[in-house]
Amino acid sequence: MEKILPSVLLVTFFALIINLPFGYLRSKEKRLSIMWFVYIHVPIPFVFVLRKYAGLDYRVIPVIVIGAIAGQFLGGRFDKTRQ
């Protein structure tokens, strides 16, 4: 477990970073519109490629999804905190 922990943390961090701009854009769209769904789903292939490149299997997906959701949430909150 110790050998994969840095890889899991790094991929989770990148999932968070990749999702920040998409969360920001998603927050500007009408809820449940086509673009709202697009902004949620566009980063998924990038995170998938990162996970595969890091050699991680399917068991770490829940941890990476938490990072991606956090990125969407934080990106959506970014503009609201500036007002």
Residue pairs with C-beta under 8 A, 6 or more apart in sequence:
4 56
4 60
7 54
7 55
7 56
8 56
8 60
8 63
8 64
10 54
11 47
11 50
11 51
11 54
11 56
11 60
11 64
11 67
12 63
12 64
12 66
12 67
13 67
14 47
14 50
15 43
15 47
15 50
15 64
15 65
15 67
15 68
15 71
16 67
16 68
16 70
16 71
16 74
17 71
18 43
18 46
18 47
18 68
18 71
19 43
19 67
19 68
19 69
19 70
19 71
19 72
19 75
20 71
20 74
20 75
20 78
21 75
22 39
22 40
22 42
22 43
22 71
22 72
22 75
23 39
23 71
23 72
23 73
23 74
23 75
23 76
23 77
23 78
24 75
24 76
24 78
24 79
25 35
25 39
25 75
26 36
26 39
26 40
26 72
26 75
26 76
27 75
27 76
27 77
27 79
27 80
28 79
29 35
29 36
29 39
30 36
40 72
43 68
43 71
44 68
47 64
47 68
51 60
51 61
51 64
56 64
